[in-house]
Amino acid sequence: MVPIWTRKVAIRPSSKPVVTFFSSDPNPSARPLPTSIVVRSLSAEPLASCHGFGMPRERSPVKTARYLLDEMPVPDFRTCNQRIRAHTSGRDYQASLSVFVRMLGARLRPDGFALAAVVKSAAALRVAGHARAVHGFAVKAGFAGIVAVQKAMIDMYAGFGALRDACQVFEEVGHRDSVTWNVLLTGYARTGLSEDAMRLFHSMHGCGVEGVKPTAVTIAVILPVIAKLNVLKTGQGVHAYVIKIGLDTDTLVGNALVSMYAKCGSIIDDAHKVFSLISSKDTVSWNSLIGGYSQCGLFAEAFRLFSRMVSMNFLPNDTTLVTVLPICAFTEGGWHRGNEFHCYILRHGLDVQLSICNSLLTHYSKVGDMKRAEYIFGRLDSWDLVTWNTMIAGYAINGWTSKALDLLQQLLIGSTKPDSVTFLSILPVCAQLYDVEGGRKIHGYVIRQNLLCQETSLGNAIVDFYGRCGDIVDALQTFRGINKKDIISWNTMLSACINNEQLEKFADLLTQMICEGIQPDSVTILSVLRASTTYGIRKVREAHAYSFRAGFVSHITVGNAILDAYAKCGSTEGAHRTFLNLTGRNVITGNTMISGYLKHGRSEDAEMVFGQMCEKDLTTWNLMVQAYAQNDCSDLAFTLFHQLQSEGMRPDALSIMSILPACARLASPCLVRQCHGYVIRTSLYDIHLEGALLDSYSKCGSLDDAYKLFQASPKKDLVTFTAMLGGYAMHGLAEEAIRVFSDMLEAHVKPDHVIMTAVLSACSHAGLIDVGWRLFKSTIEIHGIRPTMEHYACMVDLLARRGQLIEAYEFILDMPCEANANVWGTLLGACKIHKEVEIGRMVADHLFDAEAENIGNYVVMSNIYAADGRWEGVEQVRRLMKTRDLKKPAGCSWLEVSMKRHVFVAGDLSHPQRTFIYSTLRTLDQLMKEPMERICIRAN
């Protein structure tokens, strides 16, 4: 009679469900086995998921046939052993375990190889209960000493991360061969215990057992560990051993060596040489070298290597595409290269693989083509977390902030849960939008997730978010809640304090950091240098001294920050000494020195540094163009502006804003139009650049062009309104200026002191006293702006232009603060117009004290005396000028003919065409006199 085996599940109240087996055959098979060791250790739930225990609800025809086969009577133990090994080889681990359990129920004994296959299946199913049950069976059934089973046990425990159990089995192995060592070594490497893996490798190498030595597999396992530890010398030692035992041409070892050298940064010297020695290169060999070049930032070389790989008939695989696609954006014509890869992927039907699609999303995000990225994202059948994170990060880095937040909302609604990478991408978006409420919601979500709370990097990002939004209290609270603070945590909090001008908290935190034994790094020093500029030059020197003692001065970023700190404190000499002693200067070093020199009026020194710089970027050229334009050196400014373009650089918005003052100084609307045309052609939309163009058109007298630009502006802000209103005010068009001001208020744009100065100036030029007084009062009462000296000067000018000089003088005396030279000078000019000598004399006394070196005040007062015939007063002013060694500068005028500027100074005979010019002037003078002589003759 063939025994029919059934299953019965007995559930005990105080334990997990236990599976027991009962036979209908009173004479079971010989060689009884302790089946309860296994069956009592396996819970009903995981066994039910194994093949042969319970019919699934939906089953394919193949699985249904296998289920029916399992329900058939159990064959002999040889057939079962073969079936177990076959199932395991075919990766049908559930079926393998099912046959094993049924064998135990039939009291059939598996052989050692079958049991090793069972162990492998238990490990693959990732069910720890199954694994330990099988181990218990192996021990009690006498299989524990079989080498194949022991190796499988070591691999199984290592796969679960139970390295203590794996080591225990390893110690029980009688004869450990290289494979046994490799299995345990692989477990350490896989678990991330790199230092333990290195110790085990050294133990294997020095065990002294005959026949036990590192093999190609050993080398392939240990080299990634060395790369992770970044110990190049150790890797070179292993390489020497590889050469000694003759494995240097082995493909597996060669690939591992290439990858190790690449990750340790020795791509050209070592990785490429090892690659050339590999006798039988495969696609993995090429991928390792291409990936190495990519990791070292040598993107052009990586592409050349990829082209060489394809030319040698090596077809790129998934890893190749995933490696090459993300670096397309960093090369010239990156979008087109990525598009070619996309076409290749479509032709070969690889667009169904999620890893490749994720790489495509990364590429299009980096090149800014989010429309194409959206198209790929929308066509995917499924998304993993990498897909979501890539799209969110792509939206964030390309400025599509609202879409990034919307996509995060969709992710939170779905079944896929975000990780720290998700929030590391989205938090900067919230900071950029000053969306404090949105950031707090993210913070709340993180707090509710235990795993996310333990992420130090995420805590640092939240601290940075609060710091950028100005919420220093929440930033400090979040910082204190980080369990494992690293140096980045402290640096982020210190930077937040500096950005929010919390210098006392900054000092306290820095002291606390040092007391806790955390040594500052170069980033910490950058924050300290920023803070020291507030305290003065003494603190800058202290920070410089500490940086020198700690060896941070050799870091170019720290050196540049020291230069900048000295320059901001006005110590250009200190900056110059540091500059001379600084090694490894770069473009930023030169730019910092040029900026510092220009800020303190040392343009010659700035020119010297500019001339000595071997490498210049666009910032360098912009600084010098701006310096020349602002220091009345328009010709040099235009020369440099053309030279930077001849160097192959494209002017940016700052370049145009730097050259526009030179165009305005020449009063050349043609030059301003050229700049405007360039802005339109290159799509350099910038609200500040728009304001600069408006101001330049106005200064050149081209108000029509200014108004057209103002009307075409899609988004008018305070800068735009100020530029347009200032242009009208400059030309005395008060009504138009007041209309622009009214339009601004209707657009709910809040005025500042600059635009209030402009509109008051317009009223003063037009003599609109009532309107001017009303606007002046609204400055405080409505707009909450404290009047400045410019506002008071406008009101003095408003009164003085209407001849109310006494009222203007009394207004100055009643000011809540002492009037400056600008206010007194405004009244003195009005006294000249209205020939008011006495008030002018009192005003001049104030001016001669406030601006003793300004010769214009003396000239105006002298003219006031002369107009009233008070020659003694004129003589008195001239004696005062002579005593103070003041001389009146020569008058200057210029005009532009055929795009060339001609300058004329009184008494100057340096113009190359002066002979022709003076001859023409004499002719014109003669022609003007002839009609007058004829008129006189006729009258006689």
Salt bridges, closest charged atoms under 4 A:
ASP70 OD2 - HIS51 NE2 3.83
ASP92 OD2 - ARG66 NH1 2.04
ASP111 OD2 - ARG85 NH1 3.26
ASP155 OD1 - ARG190 NH2 3.67
ASP165 OD2 - ARG132 NH2 2.88
GLU171 OE1 - ARG176 NH2 3.28
ASP177 OD2 - LYS151 NZ 2.93
ASP196 OD1 - ARG199 NH2 2.11
GLU301 OE2 - ARG304 NH2 3.64
GLU374 OE2 - LYS403 NZ 2.82
ASP464 OD2 - ARG468 NE 2.79
ASP471 OD2 - ARG440 NH2 2.62
ASP474 OD2 - ARG440 NH2 2.89
GLU542 OE2 - ARG538 NE 3.84
GLU542 OE1 - LYS539 NZ 3.56
ASP564 OD2 - LYS568 NZ 3.07
GLU573 OE2 - ARG602 NH1 3.25
ASP605 OD2 - ARG602 NE 2.60
ASP632 OD1 - ARG665 NE 3.15
ASP635 OD1 - ARG901 NH2 3.29
ASP695 OD2 - LYS699 NZ 3.12
ASP705 OD2 - ARG673 NH2 2.89
ASP797 OD2 - ARG801 NE 2.71
GLU838 OE1 - ARG841 NH2 3.09
GLU838 OE2 - ARG870 NH1 3.04
ASP868 OD2 - ARG870 NE 2.95
ASP925 OD2 - LYS929 NZ 3.23
